[in-house]
Amino acid sequence: MHIAILTFDGFNELDSLIAYGMLSRIRLLGDAQWRVSIASPTPRVTSMNGLTLDAHIGLPEACSADAVVIGSGMKTRDVAQDAHIMGQLQLDPKRQHIAAQCSGTFLLAKLGLTGQLSACTDNTSKPWVQAAGVQVVNQPFVAHGNIATAGGCLSAQYLCAWLLTRLKGEAEAREVLHYFAPVGEKEAYMERAMGHVLAYPNEAL
């Protein structure tokens, strides 16, 4: 199982790295076939706050992954206007689980993957996500078939729980959430996250 986290220059560290840390726990639990990769259009990308990362894979390999997470960043609109980058993003919700966070929802729209679906984004990105034709809802998480979106930096946990539930099972998703949750709040944290995820059954678009 391979999950690719799309990470572009100007990326939001919380989006990419919370997802990377939470999703990677499955391999630590013993699933040697579980793989999580940072995927970028260049070998190295720098975050909005100056953190530099070396990518594991390029965008073409990410497009063959079982699941793709599209993080946000301060240069998302520049990415959307880059024909070379966008031309490499051949994503297909019929064969992949696709999750987008904050301005990543804008890229989903530009790729023609949102259609008439409702979706989530952050407050800063909301005006131009709406201008792209997306019906933005005031929620932290929403899923339609194999596409899920989340709004707000700390909503990465919901996308991770959704992917884990779909790709490994509810028990594994709960274990990961419980491990990362704050001490003294673990049960409430886990139940809140799973409540969002389980509200959307696994149904085809």
C-alpha positions in Angstrom: 0.0 0.0 0.0 1.5 3.3 -1.1 0.3 6.8 0.0 1.8 9.9 -1.6 1.7 13.3 0.0 1.9 16.0 -2.6 4.1 18.7 -1.2 5.0 21.9 -3.2 7.2 24.9 -2.6 5.7 27.1 0.0 4.0 24.1 1.6 2.3 24.2 5.0 4.4 22.1 7.3 1.4 20.9 9.4 -0.4 19.5 6.4 2.4 17.4 5.0 4.2 16.4 8.2 1.2 15.6 10.4 -0.1 13.3 7.7 3.4 11.8 7.1 3.9 11.1 10.8 0.4 9.7 11.5 0.2 7.6 8.3 3.7 6.2 8.8 2.8 4.6 12.1 1.3 1.6 10.3 4.7 0.6 9.0 6.1 0.9 12.6 3.4 -1.4 13.7 4.8 -4.1 11.4 3.2 -3.7 8.0 6.3 -3.8 5.8 4.2 -3.3 2.6 2.9 0.1 3.9 4.7 3.0 2.3 4.3 6.8 2.8 6.1 9.2 0.5 6.6 12.9 0.2 6.0 13.7 -3.5 7.1 16.9 -5.1 7.7 18.3 -8.6 11.4 19.0 -7.7 13.9 17.0 -5.7 13.8 19.6 -2.9 11.0 21.9 -1.7 11.0 24.7 1.0 8.0 25.4 3.2 6.3 28.7 3.9 8.4 29.0 7.0 11.7 28.0 5.5 11.9 24.3 6.2 13.5 22.4 3.4 12.6 18.8 2.6 14.0 16.3 0.1 11.2 14.5 -1.8 11.0 10.7 -1.9 9.4 10.6 -5.3 8.3 12.7 -8.2 4.7 13.5 -9.2 4.4 10.8 -11.9 5.1 8.0 -9.3 2.7 9.7 -6.9 0.0 9.3 -9.5 0.3 5.5 -9.4 -0.1 5.4 -5.6 -3.1 3.8 -3.9 -3.9 7.0 -2.2 -2.8 10.7 -2.6 -2.9 13.5 -0.1 -2.8 17.0 -1.4 -1.5 19.4 1.2 -1.8 23.2 1.1 0.7 26.1 1.0 1.2 29.7 0.2 2.0 29.0 -3.5 -1.0 26.8 -4.3 -2.4 29.2 -6.9 1.0 29.4 -8.6 1.0 25.6 -8.8 -2.5 25.6 -10.3 -1.2 27.9 -13.0 1.8 25.8 -13.8 0.8 23.7 -16.8 3.9 21.5 -16.4 3.0 20.5 -12.9 -0.7 20.2 -13.4 -0.2 18.1 -16.5 1.7 15.5 -14.4 -1.2 15.1 -11.9 -3.2 12.3 -13.4 -5.3 11.4 -10.4 -8.3 9.0 -10.6 -10.8 8.5 -7.8 -12.0 5.3 -9.4 -8.7 3.7 -8.5 -7.3 5.9 -5.8 -8.3 7.5 -2.5 -7.7 11.2 -2.8 -7.6 13.5 0.2 -7.1 17.3 0.0 -6.6 19.8 2.8 -7.2 23.6 2.8 -5.9 25.1 -0.5 -5.3 21.6 -1.7 -9.0 21.6 -2.4 -8.3 24.3 -5.0 -6.0 22.0 -6.9 -8.7 19.3 -6.8 -11.1 21.8 -8.4 -8.6 22.7 -11.0 -8.0 19.0 -11.8 -11.8 18.7 -12.4 -12.2 16.3 -9.4 -14.7 18.2 -7.3 -17.5 18.7 -9.8 -20.7 19.4 -7.9 -19.4 17.9 -4.7 -19.4 19.8 -1.4 -15.9 20.3 0.0 -13.9 21.8 2.9 -11.1 24.3 2.9 -9.6 26.9 5.2 -11.0 30.4 5.7 -8.1 32.1 3.8 -8.5 29.8 0.8 -12.3 29.8 0.8 -12.9 32.8 -1.6 -10.8 31.5 -4.4 -11.8 27.9 -3.8 -15.4 29.0 -4.2 -14.5 31.0 -7.3 -13.2 27.8 -8.8 -16.8 26.4 -8.5 -16.5 24.5 -5.3 -19.5 24.4 -2.9 -17.6 25.0 0.4 -19.2 23.8 3.6 -18.5 25.1 7.1 -17.1 21.7 8.3 -13.7 20.3 9.2 -14.2 17.2 7.1 -16.4 15.8 4.3 -16.1 12.8 2.1 -17.8 11.7 -1.2 -16.8 8.2 -2.4 -13.0 8.1 -2.7 -12.6 11.8 -2.3 -12.2 13.6 1.0 -11.4 17.2 1.9 -10.6 18.9 5.2 -10.3 22.5 6.3 -7.9 23.9 8.8 -4.3 23.0 9.6 -5.1 20.6 12.4 -7.8 18.8 10.3 -5.0 16.6 8.9 -5.9 14.1 11.6 -9.3 13.6 10.0 -7.9 12.9 6.6 -5.5 10.4 8.1 -8.2 8.7 10.1 -10.3 8.4 6.9 -7.5 7.0 4.9 -6.5 4.5 7.6 -10.1 3.4 8.0 -10.5 2.9 4.2 -7.1 1.3 3.6 -6.4 -0.7 6.9 -9.6 -0.7 8.9 -11.4 1.1 11.7 -9.4 -0.7 14.5 -6.1 0.5 13.0 -7.4 4.0 12.6 -8.4 4.1 16.2 -5.0 2.8 17.3 -3.2 5.5 15.4 -5.4 8.3 16.7 -5.1 7.0 20.3 -1.4 6.9 20.0 -1.0 10.5 18.9 -3.8 12.0 21.0 -3.0 14.2 24.0 -2.8 12.4 27.3 -6.0 12.7 29.3 -8.0 13.4 26.1 -7.3 10.3 24.2 -10.8 8.7 24.2 -12.6 12.0 23.4 -10.0 12.9 20.7 -10.3 9.5 19.1 -14.1 9.4 19.2 -14.5 12.9 17.8 -12.2 12.1 14.8 -13.9 8.8 14.1 -17.3 10.4 14.4 -16.4 12.7 11.5 -15.0 9.8 9.4 -17.7 7.3 10.1 -20.4 9.8 9.2 -19.5 9.1 5.5 -19.9 5.5 4.5 -17.8 3.9 1.8 -20.0 4.6 -1.2 -19.1 5.1 -4.9 -19.5 8.5 -6.4 
